[in-house]
Amino acid sequence: MPAAAYTPSLPGLSTPDEVDTVINWGLGADSTAYLARILTDPPAHGIDLERTAVLYMATGSEWPETRMLVEKFMLPLLREHGVRFVQLSRSGQPKAAGITVLDDSRRPQRLFARGPWTLWDELESVGTVPQQAGTRKCSLRAKGEVGDRWLVQEMGGRPFRQIMGFNADEPGRRCGDTAASRIPGRTGVYPLIDWGWHRRQCEDYLLERFGVHWPKGP
């Protein structure tokens, strides 16, 4: 797939200065449980969908089962509620290659599981064995850096909140995210931790809601 230039949005979407909430969605059980729950009543959870974008960074390493579940259960929900869903990936190995907007739509029809440059491309390019530690470090480039570049360009320094799907088993990630944040205007929000939802509660919620066991993220 050829690299594409960054575009803030596609025709018919909210203008960039209307977005003040960004929901990070990693497709795993934690962030999916949060997203599915708030869509039952967005205003009750302080969410204005007209001013919200859901952000997903494609690494090429998502489980086939997860992709199937997302397209069967979650994309219909996003379409039903007209949620802006932005799918991103890296455009190439060097940072200068930038990012690719794979899709930016309020009626997403498919999940783009990979873009021009995947996590496996990265591992192979540096000769890294895909162990947990190495994969975690590389995934920061495939996810965190990609999302941050989009946010800097999209938000332009305006105040916004970024909702992260860390569960209550991961309080340390909240502290780490707050300390590492360097995006102007950003405030991190961690609802699953505030709700006291551990991984088990997230999995149980999705099982009750959809009747399936949702896998954790890769």
Sequence and secondary structure as in RCSB ss.txt:
>XXXX:A:sequence
MPAAAYTPSLPGLSTPDEVDTVINWGLGADSTAYLARILTDPPAHGIDLERTAVLYMATGSEWPETRMLVEKFML
PLLREHGVRFVQLSRSGQPKAAGITVLDDSRRPQRLFARGPWTLWDELESVGTVPQQAGTRKCSLRAKGEVGDRW
LVQEMGGRPFRQIMGFNADEPGRRCGDTAASRIPGRTGVYPLIDWGWHRRQCEDYLLERFGVHWPKGP
>XXXX:A:secstr
       S  TTS  GGG  EEEE  SSHHHHHHHHHHTT GGGGT  GGGEEEEEE  S   HHHHHHIIIIIH
HHHHHHT EEEEEEE SSSGGG EEEEEEESS        SB HHHHHHHHT    HHHHHHHHIIIIIIHHHHH
HHHHHTT  EEEE    TT HHHHHHHHHH  STTEEEE HHHHHT  HHHHHHHHHHHHSS      
